[in-house]
Amino acid sequence: MLLSMTGFGRAKKSFPEKTISVEIKSLNSKFNDLRLKCPQNYREKEADIRKIIMDVANRGKIEVTLDVINMGGEEGLGLNEALFTAYYNKLSKLKNKLNIEGGDIIQTIMRLPNVMNGDENGVSPEEWKEITTVIDEALAKFSSFREEEGKVLLVELEGRINSIQSLLEKVDPYEKERIVTIRKRLQKNLEEYINKENIDENRFEQEVIFYLEKIDITEEKVRLSQHCKYFLEVLGGAPVPKGKKLNFISQEIGREINTLGAKAYSSNLQRVVVEMKDELEKIKEQVVNSV
């Protein structure tokens, strides 16, 4: 199973005098980046909320919004009236002094630190239990979204790796053709500078063998095949975070493809290498979106 790094989940629940809603969404990111928005009086639980989210989300640029609507009117509002009044007086004087027109001073003050403190008694155990229930429900929907996106991603990656393996099978005929071409080219170049009668055939064969050993691609083909098989093995393995591992394997695949290209000395073989690189680039684009 593969999980996409893109996800979305939302849940809402009402209980006496309050309605709790949680929204979780994530995008691609190389690192863990969690941004949490919640009421001021829930800050004491921020570390706990972050742990609950990251234990499931694991990786990505994650935004979590926790909203609590108090249905009980002013109770638990926690407005710091003295601070609000002080801000209002100062801002009103400044507005008149600078002849600033328009603007909602009240909305501005409400956003300033410590004006809205929420419930001074903090979060009760009963309320915290309700909050975690809503978070868990949002996370379940979030994970389900990632799984569905991951299924599409898995099919895409399997297809690309299978394509590279199919292209690898085309290498052998071109490789044999390449050896014949290189031998003829060396023979022709040598005869242009040295009379054919003066060529030591044994020495020539030794040099050809030495040269062909330098550009032999047998090891690259074997390693590329092994990397592709390992990629598919990890892809279809246990449902654990595997995005980084797949990225590392794709880098190894790239190294072998690049070496094949450097040793090609054949236009037909180069075309196969270019097609492999094209498939690999598409694989890398998709891997960065997996957890």
C-alpha positions in Angstrom: 0.0 0.0 0.0 1.2 3.5 -0.9 -0.1 6.7 0.6 -0.3 10.0 -1.2 1.1 13.1 0.6 -2.0 15.0 -0.5 -4.9 14.6 1.9 -8.0 16.1 3.3 -10.3 15.4 6.2 -13.0 17.2 8.1 -15.2 16.4 11.1 -17.7 18.2 13.3 -19.4 17.4 16.5 -21.8 19.2 18.8 -22.1 18.7 22.5 -23.7 20.9 25.3 -23.1 24.6 24.5 -20.2 24.0 22.0 -19.6 22.8 18.5 -16.2 21.5 17.6 -14.9 21.3 14.0 -11.6 20.0 12.7 -10.2 20.3 9.2 -6.9 18.7 8.1 -5.3 19.1 4.7 -1.8 18.4 3.4 0.4 19.0 0.4 3.8 17.9 -0.8 6.8 18.7 1.4 10.2 17.1 2.0 9.9 17.7 5.7 7.3 17.6 8.4 5.6 21.0 8.4 2.5 21.2 10.6 0.6 24.5 11.0 -2.0 24.5 13.7 -4.8 27.1 14.1 -6.8 26.9 17.2 -8.5 29.1 19.8 -6.3 30.8 22.4 -7.5 28.8 25.3 -6.6 25.5 23.6 -2.9 26.4 23.3 -2.2 24.3 26.4 -3.1 21.3 24.3 -1.2 22.3 21.2 1.7 19.8 21.8 -0.8 17.0 22.4 -2.8 17.9 19.2 0.4 18.0 17.2 1.5 14.6 18.4 -1.9 13.1 17.5 -1.8 14.6 14.0 1.8 13.7 13.2 1.5 10.1 14.5 -0.9 9.6 11.6 0.0 12.2 9.0 3.8 11.4 9.3 5.0 13.7 6.5 4.0 16.7 4.4 3.0 20.3 4.6 0.0 19.9 6.9 -2.5 22.5 7.9 -4.9 21.8 10.8 -7.8 24.1 11.8 -9.6 23.6 15.1 -12.7 25.7 15.6 -14.9 25.8 18.7 -18.2 27.7 18.6 -19.5 28.5 22.0 -23.3 28.3 21.9 -23.7 29.5 25.4 -23.3 33.3 24.7 -20.8 35.2 26.8 -20.0 32.3 29.2 -16.4 31.2 28.6 -15.7 34.1 26.2 -12.8 35.4 28.3 -12.7 39.0 27.0 -9.9 41.0 28.6 -12.0 44.2 29.0 -9.2 46.3 30.5 -6.8 45.4 27.7 -9.5 45.9 25.1 -10.3 49.4 26.5 -6.6 50.4 26.6 -6.1 49.3 23.0 -9.2 51.1 21.9 -8.3 54.4 23.5 -4.7 54.3 22.1 -5.8 53.3 18.6 -8.6 55.9 18.5 -6.2 58.7 19.5 -3.7 57.6 16.9 -6.4 57.4 14.2 -7.6 60.9 14.9 -4.0 62.2 15.2 -3.1 60.8 11.8 -6.4 61.5 10.2 -7.0 57.9 9.2 -10.4 57.3 7.7 -12.3 54.1 7.7 -11.1 50.8 9.1 -12.7 48.6 11.8 -10.8 49.3 15.1 -12.8 46.6 16.9 -11.9 43.8 14.5 -8.3 44.9 14.7 -8.2 44.9 18.5 -9.9 41.4 18.6 -6.9 40.0 16.7 -4.3 41.5 19.1 -2.6 39.1 21.6 -4.3 38.3 24.9 -7.5 40.3 24.1 -9.5 37.1 23.7 -8.3 34.6 26.4 -11.1 32.1 26.1 -12.2 30.2 29.1 -9.8 31.0 32.0 -10.4 27.6 33.5 -8.8 25.9 30.5 -10.0 22.7 28.7 -11.9 20.3 30.9 -11.2 16.5 30.6 -14.7 16.0 29.2 -14.2 18.7 26.6 -10.7 17.4 25.7 -12.2 13.9 25.2 -14.7 15.3 22.7 -12.0 17.2 20.9 -9.8 14.1 20.5 -12.8 12.2 19.2 -13.4 14.9 16.5 -9.7 14.9 15.6 -9.6 11.1 15.3 -12.6 11.3 13.0 -11.0 13.9 10.8 -7.8 11.9 10.7 -9.7 8.8 9.6 -11.2 10.7 6.6 -7.8 12.3 6.0 -6.1 8.8 5.9 -8.9 7.4 3.7 -8.3 10.3 1.2 -4.6 9.6 1.1 -5.2 5.9 0.6 -7.4 6.5 -2.4 -4.9 8.9 -3.9 -2.1 6.4 -3.2 -3.9 3.6 -5.2 -3.8 5.8 -8.3 -0.1 6.7 -7.5 0.8 3.0 -7.1 -0.6 2.0 -10.5 1.2 4.9 -12.1 4.6 4.0 -10.6 4.2 0.3 -11.3 3.5 1.1 -14.9 6.6 3.4 -15.2 8.9 0.8 -13.7 7.5 -1.9 -15.9 8.2 0.3 -18.8 11.9 0.7 -17.8 12.2 -3.1 -17.5 10.7 -3.5 -20.9 13.1 -1.0 -22.4 16.0 -2.8 -20.7 15.1 -5.9 -22.7 15.6 -4.0 -25.9 19.2 -3.3 -24.9 20.7 -6.7 -25.7 20.1 -6.7 -29.5 21.5 -3.2 -29.8 24.5 -4.1 -27.6 25.5 -7.0 -29.9 25.0 -4.8 -32.9 27.2 -2.1 -31.1 30.1 -4.5 -30.6 30.2 -5.4 -34.3 30.0 -1.7 -35.3 32.8 -0.8 -32.9 35.1 -3.6 -34.2 34.5 -2.5 -37.8 35.2 1.1 -36.9 38.4 0.4 -35.1 39.6 -1.8 -38.0 38.8 0.9 -40.6 40.5 3.6 -38.6 43.6 1.5 -38.1 43.9 0.6 -41.8 43.7 4.3 -42.7 47.0 4.9 -40.9 48.8 1.5 -41.1 49.0 -0.9 -44.1 46.9 -3.9 -43.6 49.9 -6.2 -44.0 51.6 -4.5 -41.0 48.8 -5.0 -38.5 49.4 -7.5 -35.8 46.1 -9.3 -35.7 46.7 -10.8 -32.2 47.6 -7.4 -30.8 44.6 -5.9 -32.5 42.2 -8.5 -31.0 43.7 -7.8 -27.5 43.1 -4.0 -27.9 39.6 -4.6 -29.1 38.9 -6.9 -26.2 40.4 -4.3 -23.7 38.3 -1.5 -25.3 35.1 -3.6 -25.2 35.7 -4.5 -21.6 35.8 -0.7 -20.7 32.5 -0.1 -22.3 30.8 -3.3 -21.2 27.4 -2.6 -19.7 26.6 -6.1 -18.3 26.9 -4.9 -14.6 24.8 -1.8 -15.3 22.0 -3.9 -16.8 22.1 -6.4 -13.8 22.0 -3.6 -11.2 19.3 -1.7 -13.1 17.1 -4.8 -13.2 17.7 -5.4 -9.5 16.9 -1.8 -8.6 13.6 -2.0 -10.5 12.6 -5.2 -8.8 13.4 -3.7 -5.4 11.4 -0.6 -6.2 8.4 -2.8 -7.0 9.0 -4.9 -3.8 9.0 -1.8 -1.6 6.0 -0.3 -3.5 3.9 -3.3 -2.8 5.2 -4.0 0.7 3.7 -3.3 4.2 1.7 0.0 4.7 4.6 2.0 6.2 6.1 5.3 5.1 8.1 4.5 2.0 8.3 7.7 0.0 11.9 8.5 1.0 13.1 4.9 0.3 11.5 5.0 -3.1 13.2 8.3 -3.8 16.6 6.7 -2.9 16.0 3.7 -5.1 14.9 6.0 -8.0 18.2 7.8 -7.6 20.1 4.5 -7.9 18.1 3.6 -11.0 19.1 7.0 -12.5 22.8 6.3 -11.9 22.6 3.0 -13.8 20.7 4.6 -16.7 23.2 7.5 -16.9 26.1 5.0 -17.1 24.3 3.0 -19.8 24.1 6.3 -21.8 27.7 7.1 -21.2 28.8 3.7 -22.5 26.3 3.4 -25.3 28.3 4.3 -28.4 25.1 3.5 -30.4 22.4 5.8 -31.6 19.8 3.0 -31.1 21.0 2.4 -27.6 20.9 6.1 -26.8 17.3 6.3 -27.9 16.4 3.5 -25.4 18.3 5.4 -22.7 16.4 8.6 -23.4 13.1 6.8 -23.1 14.3 5.3 -19.8 15.2 8.7 -18.5 11.8 10.1 -19.5 10.0 7.3 -17.6 12.3 7.9 -14.6 11.6 11.6 -14.5 7.9 10.9 -14.3 8.6 8.4 -11.5 10.5 11.0 -9.5 7.6 13.5 -10.0 5.2 11.0 -8.5 7.4 9.7 -5.7 7.7 13.2 -4.2 3.9 13.1 -3.6 4.1 9.8 -1.6 4.4 9.4 2.2 
